[in-house]
Amino acid sequence: MKRKLTTALIATPVSLLLILTVFFDAWMHPFELVVLTALYTLIISPFILLYGIPVTYLSDFARKKSRKAKSLIALFVHMIFAIIFGFVYPMNWPTPLFGMEVDIAFLSAITVALFLWITDEALRKINWNKHQRWCLLFGK
């Protein structure tokens, strides 16, 4: 559970920083970018905790059932649930992407899910459960 919470604490602001920079051109105003990232992190965190964390547990379950390509199975689970989230909670704010109009909620959900997967995989690779002492948030 600690690794999952740490994953959410790292991935949420990083993915929101990227979303605000790329899709909303907030990079032109760095101070506002930091403030918006902090504000949206507080707004989005309940969705990440209630939807994203269970998806990471489901991806862990699917990973254990697989014999090969465990990381790709976890990525697939994250992306499927991001696509579902983007369709269930659309923002009706289309943005152009590769010549198509795509809803910003769809792109944001995929971005956040990708960063959740990357962060979870990175923490798994460093064997987070055995090397927690360096983290100030959850140290012994």
Helices and strands as residue ranges (DSSP letters): H 2-23, G 26-28, H 30-47, I 48-52, H 53-65, H 70-88, E 94-97, E 100-103, H 104-125
